[in-house]
Amino acid sequence: MTPDELRAQRWFRAKGRPIASVAEVDRAALDGRAALAVLEVAYADGGAPDRYLRPVVDERDPADGEGAWQAIAKLAVEGATVRATRGRFEGRPFDAVDEPIDALAERRLGVEQSNTSVVLGERLILKLYRLLEPGDNPDVEVSAFLTAAGFTDTPRVAGALTHVDEAGRSAAAAMLQAFVASRGDAWAAMLEALARDPEVATGIAAAVGDLTRRLHVTLASRPDDPAFPARPAQPHETAAWRASAERQLAQAVTAVSGEAHDRLVAIAPRITARFADTFGAASGDALVTRIHGDYHLGQLLARTEGGFSVIDFEGEPARPLDERRAPSSPLRDVAGMLRSLDYAARTAEAGAHAPGFDAERWLAEARTAFLESYGAVGPSDAALLAAFELEKACYEVRYEANNRPAWLWLPLAAVERLAVAT
């Protein structure tokens, strides 16, 4: 694969970095003509190289029906190990699969970003992690924990596949889960409801609040597991929260120019003081557990049978793996969903909405419904939740400035509003 071909792939994450070379560094043969190749991408800026997973059939991307996706899934559920030219691929089964993988038709989903997803027989879904990051993948780790803990509102994990390189470093290559029949995600369901009946949309917010509560209760249910603690925050953790928030603010200021830059600079001292006061006082009072880490309406599947299922526990892709795996405050997830409700209100206001729709009034009602259903945010948590929400809005400023400048007004207004709120 050439550098230009690699840049054209939606799953290639480093599009802003100059590519020096692309080289295949490992390969494992699968059933038939399929293989799993590992590509190492070196950069002209001198930074660390990345490794990407590329399944191939006759040196091209696999097509549905050729068996490549089945072969990968079989490795996972059978717990098989396949030797590669320099390393190996190791399968790990989690739950039994009722029928032979070979009998399940392949259907690659057309929508993909950092990963590739393939439905098998409308029974299972195979997720390939294109970027091979050494260490435990939180998506596999948290999904498997929830499956073992009996949480039924996330897809059951059937198996996983790991690549072990020539130095013995392991990286998640794929995960196989139960396929959840859905009518899209909660974001689409929310916008559809806002276009027809805002009261229905408020009901969705309440349902999501209850789901979030049950998710967080389950993640805190086995505190003796060192990877899934439930304990008070320690000083070094709240200090890290403050540093993260200040970093998001600094990156937001750098990402914008002109009037937006001036507006952020004018309010930055107040935001910095808010972060210092809130996170400085949080140690000992704040609960720390594992969390979703990138929680918004788009991370919930709207099941065809009703209700929602939580997916994608990888965390914010811009954060390093260790940070995404670190225990944190569940209020981070709550803040993320509150920001998602704000986005839904503004998107509906600017587009399709029911007659007489008042975005501000609906948002206030939806936030109340969500938080009341969540039910675990007391007065001592309110300041911490507000600080996490403000941090998330700063992150959104940077994201919109880099990806959707026409939407920069939305998080910028949120930063200004949240910075002065008491």
SVG drawing of the C-alpha trace seen along z (x, -y; Angstrom):
<svg xmlns="http://www.w3.org/2000/svg" viewBox="-46 -40 59 65">
<polyline fill="none" stroke="black" stroke-width="0.4" points="0.0,0.0 1.4,-3.4 1.4,-6.5 -1.3,-8.0 -3.5,-4.9 -3.0,-4.8 -4.0,-8.5 -7.2,-7.8 -8.4,-5.2 -10.9,-6.5 -9.3,-4.3 -5.9,-5.9 -5.7,-8.4 -2.6,-10.4 -3.7,-12.3 -1.9,-15.4 1.5,-13.8 3.9,-13.5 4.4,-9.8 8.0,-8.8 7.4,-5.1 4.9,-2.3 6.3,1.2 4.8,4.6 6.4,6.0 4.3,9.0 1.9,11.4 -0.2,14.4 -1.9,16.7 -5.6,17.5 -8.0,19.9 -8.2,19.8 -6.5,16.9 -6.9,14.5 -4.1,13.1 -3.6,10.6 -0.8,8.1 0.7,5.6 1.9,2.3 4.4,0.0 4.1,-3.6 7.1,-5.8 6.7,-9.6 9.0,-12.3 8.5,-14.4 10.6,-11.9 7.9,-10.8 7.2,-7.2 5.9,-5.0 2.4,-3.4 1.3,0.1 -1.9,0.8 -3.8,4.1 -4.7,4.8 -6.7,8.0 -6.2,8.9 -7.3,11.4 -4.9,11.6 -3.3,8.3 -6.6,6.3 -9.3,5.6 -11.5,8.6 -15.0,8.7 -18.0,10.2 -18.4,13.8 -14.7,14.6 -14.4,16.0 -11.7,13.6 -14.0,12.1 -15.2,15.6 -11.5,16.8 -10.7,13.9 -13.8,14.6 -13.0,18.3 -9.5,17.5 -11.2,15.4 -13.9,18.0 -11.7,21.0 -8.8,19.5 -6.4,20.4 -2.8,19.1 -1.5,18.4 2.2,17.9 3.1,14.8 6.4,14.0 7.7,12.3 5.0,12.4 1.7,14.2 -2.1,13.7 -3.8,15.2 -7.5,15.8 -9.3,15.7 -12.9,17.0 -15.2,15.4 -18.6,16.9 -19.8,19.9 -21.1,19.3 -24.1,21.6 -23.4,22.3 -20.4,22.7 -18.8,19.4 -18.5,20.8 -22.4,20.8 -22.7,17.1 -22.9,14.8 -20.5,11.8 -21.8,8.2 -19.3,5.4 -20.8,2.3 -20.4,-0.7 -20.0,-3.2 -16.5,-3.0 -14.0,-5.4 -11.2,-4.2 -12.3,-0.6 -13.9,1.8 -17.1,3.7 -18.5,6.8 -21.9,8.4 -21.8,12.2 -25.2,13.9 -27.0,11.1 -25.9,12.9 -22.4,11.6 -20.4,8.4 -16.7,8.5 -14.8,5.3 -11.3,4.9 -9.0,2.5 -7.0,1.0 -4.5,-0.9 -2.5,1.7 -1.8,0.0 0.4,2.0 -1.5,2.7 -4.9,3.6 -7.7,2.2 -10.4,0.6 -13.1,1.5 -12.4,5.2 -11.6,4.9 -14.7,3.0 -17.0,4.9 -15.8,8.3 -16.2,7.0 -19.8,5.9 -20.6,9.3 -19.1,11.2 -21.0,8.9 -24.3,9.6 -24.9,6.1 -27.3,6.8 -27.3,3.3 -24.0,3.8 -23.4,6.4 -22.2,9.7 -18.5,10.5 -17.9,13.8 -14.1,13.5 -11.1,11.4 -8.0,11.5 -4.6,10.1 -1.5,9.4 1.8,10.2 4.8,8.6 8.4,9.7 9.2,8.0 6.4,9.7 4.2,6.6 0.5,7.4 -2.2,5.2 -5.9,5.8 -6.6,6.8 -10.3,7.6 -13.3,8.3 -16.4,10.4 -19.7,9.5 -23.3,10.3 -25.0,8.3 -27.7,6.0 -30.5,5.2 -31.0,1.5 -32.8,-1.4 -29.7,-3.6 -28.2,-5.3 -29.7,-7.4 -28.5,-10.6 -30.7,-9.8 -33.6,-8.8 -33.3,-12.1 -33.3,-14.3 -36.3,-12.4 -38.2,-12.9 -37.3,-16.6 -38.7,-17.0 -42.0,-15.4 -42.6,-15.6 -40.1,-17.2 -41.8,-15.4 -40.8,-12.1 -37.2,-13.4 -37.3,-14.3 -38.4,-10.8 -35.3,-9.5 -33.1,-11.7 -34.7,-10.2 -34.2,-6.6 -30.5,-7.4 -30.1,-8.7 -31.4,-5.4 -29.2,-3.4 -26.2,-5.5 -26.9,-4.9 -27.1,-1.2 -23.9,-1.2 -22.0,-3.0 -23.4,-0.8 -22.1,2.2 -18.7,0.8 -18.4,0.2 -19.7,3.6 -16.4,5.5 -14.1,3.1 -11.7,6.0 -10.8,6.2 -7.7,4.0 -8.6,2.9 -12.1,1.9 -11.8,0.1 -14.5,-1.9 -12.9,-4.2 -12.3,-7.9 -10.2,-9.9 -6.5,-10.4 -4.7,-13.7 -2.6,-12.8 -5.8,-11.9 -7.6,-15.2 -4.3,-16.9 -4.4,-15.1 -8.0,-16.1 -7.0,-19.7 -4.0,-19.4 -6.2,-17.7 -8.8,-20.5 -6.2,-23.2 -4.7,-21.4 -8.0,-21.3 -8.5,-25.0 -5.0,-25.8 -5.6,-23.7 -8.9,-25.4 -7.4,-28.8 -4.6,-27.7 -7.1,-26.2 -9.2,-29.3 -8.4,-32.7 -10.0,-36.1 -13.1,-36.9 -13.3,-33.4 -9.8,-33.6 -10.4,-36.9 -13.5,-35.7 -11.7,-32.6 -8.7,-34.6 -11.0,-37.1 -12.6,-34.4 -9.6,-32.0 -8.5,-33.4 -11.9,-32.7 -12.0,-29.2 -8.5,-28.4 -9.5,-29.6 -12.6,-27.5 -10.6,-24.4 -8.1,-25.1 -10.8,-25.7 -13.0,-22.7 -10.4,-20.0 -8.3,-21.2 -11.2,-20.6 -12.3,-17.3 -9.8,-14.8 -11.4,-12.4 -15.0,-13.4 -15.1,-12.2 -15.7,-8.6 -13.3,-6.9 -14.3,-3.9 -13.8,-2.8 -16.0,-4.8 -17.0,-4.9 -14.7,-7.8 -16.3,-9.1 -20.0,-9.1 -22.6,-10.7 -25.8,-9.8 -23.9,-8.4 -22.5,-5.7 -25.9,-4.2 -27.7,-1.8 -31.5,-2.3 -32.6,1.3 -35.4,2.4 -37.0,4.1 -36.8,1.0 -34.3,-0.6 -30.6,-1.3 -27.3,0.5 -24.0,-1.1 -21.1,-0.5 -17.5,-1.7 -15.6,-1.8 -12.3,-2.9 -12.5,-6.4 -11.6,-9.6 -9.2,-8.7 -7.1,-11.8 -6.0,-10.6 -3.2,-8.0 -4.1,-4.5 -3.0,-4.6 -5.1,-7.6 -8.1,-6.0 -7.7,-3.0 -7.3,-5.0 -10.1,-5.0 -11.8,-8.4 -14.9,-10.1 -18.2,-8.8 -19.2,-12.4 -17.1,-12.6 -19.6,-10.4 -22.5,-12.4 -20.9,-15.6 -20.3,-14.1 -24.0,-13.2 -25.1,-16.7 -23.0,-18.2 -24.6,-15.7 -28.0,-16.9 -26.9,-20.5 -25.8,-19.5 -29.1,-17.8 -31.0,-20.9 -29.0,-23.3 -29.0,-20.9 -32.8,-20.6 -33.1,-24.4 -31.0,-24.9 -32.8,-22.1 -35.9,-20.0 -37.9,-20.6 -41.5,-20.5 -43.6,-23.7 -42.9,-26.1 -39.8,-24.3 -37.8,-26.3 -34.3,-24.9 -33.4,-26.5 -36.6,-25.3 -36.3,-21.8 -32.6,-21.6 -33.4,-22.6 -36.1,-19.9 -34.0,-17.3 -31.0,-17.9 -33.3,-17.7 -34.9,-14.5 -31.5,-12.9 -30.0,-13.9 -33.1,-12.9 -33.1,-9.5 -29.3,-9.2 -30.0,-10.1 -26.5,-10.1 -25.4,-13.8 -25.7,-15.5 -24.8,-19.0 -21.2,-18.1 -20.9,-16.7 -22.5,-19.6 -19.3,-21.8 -17.2,-18.8 -19.8,-17.9 -19.9,-21.5 -16.0,-21.6 -16.0,-18.3 -18.7,-19.8 -16.7,-22.9 -13.6,-20.8 -15.7,-18.9 -16.9,-22.1 -13.3,-23.2 -12.5,-19.9 -15.4,-20.5 -14.1,-24.0 -10.8,-22.4 -12.7,-19.6 -15.0,-21.9 -12.3,-24.4 -10.3,-21.6 -13.1,-19.6 -16.4,-21.6 -15.6,-25.4 -19.2,-26.2 -20.3,-24.6 -17.7,-26.4 -20.3,-28.8 -22.0,-26.0 -19.3,-24.9 -17.9,-28.4 -21.2,-29.7 -21.3,-26.7 -17.8,-27.6 -18.9,-31.2 -22.2,-30.1 -20.6,-27.4 -17.7,-29.6 -20.0,-32.1 -22.6,-29.6 -22.6,-29.2"/>
</svg>
